[in-house]
């Protein structure tokens, strides 16, 4: 438990330098919160957690990043160091991502449009052992669970399938995805085929536009 004189140590993870700098700057002037480190990829986040897990309390995690991305990083951090609270902070507040990331072990979910007061409250709540989900995201989650809600095609995807989809959207090639996820190129191709089947599309372009339509990606993610 945190004492009155103990800061909450935070790791900020985002591949956009200006976004990360803005979050860090806002947190540095908050009483009781200390930015222990920064990372721009999921791999860096894992290494920093490995180095500082004894003193690290909370991770603010983006989703769309080069390499393994925020979803896989969240899964691995939660598996290895479950005492570290992970808060997702992203532009994607609808679609299947919030539910998938909470299932992966995240304890909080915020939009990048949320103010510093809400971010600080989320950090304090998660560090205290609770959860924090921004109101609009919580409403979307609740609505998606109502009887009779059919959801959308992306709800059919597993966390790994969503991850492969986002990596394809970032322009990563089959071999690059294979190396990053430590799976064979044949397995990557199998995931691509499953994505086409589950999303009922014939090409990667159709698949990516469907992902954009349902709020899992934005157009800046596509690098063709």
N, C-alpha and C positions, 0 to 999 in steps of 0.2 A: 504493500500500500504506500502511496505517496505521502510524505510528511510535508509540513508547512514550508520547509526550507529546501525541498527537492524539486528540481525542474522536471517537466515531462520532456524526455529526449525524443526528437522527431527526425525522421529521414524523409526528405522530399524527393520524389521521383517523377520526372517529366522530361521528355526529350526536347521541348521547346525552351530555349534558354531564357527568353523574356518572361514566359509564364512561370517558369521555376524561380527566376529572380524575383518576380512580383510576389509569389507566395512566401518565399523566404523573407523578403523585406517586411511583409506584413506580420509574420510570426515573430520576427526578432524583437519587435517592440511590445510583445505581449508578456505580461508578468507570468512567471511560472512555466514558460515554454522555451525550450532551447533547441535550435536547429543543429543537430549533431553532425549531419552530413547531407550531401546532395548526390543524385544520380540521374543519368539521362537514358539509361536502358535497364531492362529487367535483369540482365546479367550483372551490371554494376550494383544494382539493389541487392541481389543475392550475396555478392562478395562483401558488401558493407554490412549486411546483416550477420554474415559469418564473422566478420572482424569485431563487431560491436554489439552482438546479441545480448551480452550480459548487462549492458546499460541502455540499450535501445528500447523505447516503449511503444512508439507509434510510427507507422509508415503511411505517408500520403502518396497514393499510387495512381499514376495515369494508366490508361489502357493501351492506346495505339502508340507503340514505340518500336524502333528497330529491334531485330533479334527475337527473343522469346516473347516479348511484350508483357503487358501488365497482368493478363489473366494467368499465364503460366507462372510468372514470378509470384503472384499471390498464392497460387496453389502450393508452390515449393516452399515459400516462407512459412505458410501456415503449417505445412507438414513437418518442417524441421524445427521451427521455433514458434509453437502455438501461443506462447505468452506474449508475443509481439502483436499488437492490434493493427490491423490494416484498414485504412479508409480509402475507398476509391474516390477520386476527384476527376471528373471527366465531363465532356460535352454530351455524352450518350446517356440520357436519363430515362429513355423508354426502350421498348423492344425487349429482347430476352437477356441482355447483358446484366442488368441489376440482379436478376434472380440467379443467373449462372455464377456471378462473382460472389454473391452471398453464400451460395452453396460451396464455392471454392474456399471459403474461409474468411472473406472480408467481413468486418464488423460495422463498417460504416459506408455510406454511399452519398456523395455530394455532387452537385453540378458546379462547373467552373464559374457559373454565374452567381453562385451563392456568395454572400458577403463574409467579411472576416469574422464577424460575430458568430455566424453559424459554423464556420470552419473551426474556430476556437472551441465552441461548445461541443462539436463532434469529437475533437481531440480529447477534451476533458472527460466526456462520457465514455468513450472507448477505453481510455486509460483506466477509468474507474471500474471497468468490467462490463459496461453496458454496450448498447448498440446505438447508432445514430443514422437515420435515413432522412434525407431532406423531404419536406412535406409533399412536393410535387412528385417525387420519385416513389414515395410510399403510396401515394394515391394511385399511380400507374400500376404498382405491384398489386394493390388491393383489387383494382378493377380487373386485372388479368386473371385473378383467381375466382371471380364470380361465376356461379353456375351458368352454363350456356355460352361463356366466352370462348370463342374458337381460337383465340390467339392469332399468330401469323406463322408463316412457313418457317421462319427462323427459330421458333420455339422447338422445332423438331431436332435441332442440332445439339450434339454433345458439346462440352466445353472444348475438347480437342478439335472438333470440326469447326467451331467458331474461331478458334485460334488459327487454324490453317486458312480459313477464309480471310481473316485479317492480314495474314502474311502474304497471301496471293495479292490482296488489294494494295499492299505496300510495294508490289513489284518484285517480290522475292521469287527466285526460280526454284524449280523442283530440288536441285542439288543443295541449294542454300537452305531451304526448309528442312531437308533431310539432315544436313549437318547440324543445324541449330537444335532440332528436336531429338537428335540421335535416333532417327528411324531411317529405314531404307527408302531410296527413291521410289521403289515399287509401292511401299506403304503410302507415301505422299500421293502418288497417282491414284491409289485406291480411295484415299480421302477426297480427292478432287472428284472422282466419279460419284461417290456418295453424296457430295454436296450438290452436284448437278441433279441427281435423282431426287433427293429430298426437297430441293428448292424448285424442282420441275422446270429446269432451264437447260438449254442446249450448249451454251458457251460461257466462258468466264466473264465476258462482258455483261451478259444478261444477269449472271449471278451477282456481280458487283453492283449493278444498278438496282437490283432487288434489295440488296443490303443497305444501300443508301436510302431507298424509299422507306424502309422500316426502321431507320434511325440507328443502325449499328455502325455505319461508316459515314464519313462525309467525303465530298468530292476531292478534297485535298489529299486523301489517303491513296488515291489511284495514281500510280506512276507507270504509265505504259509507254 
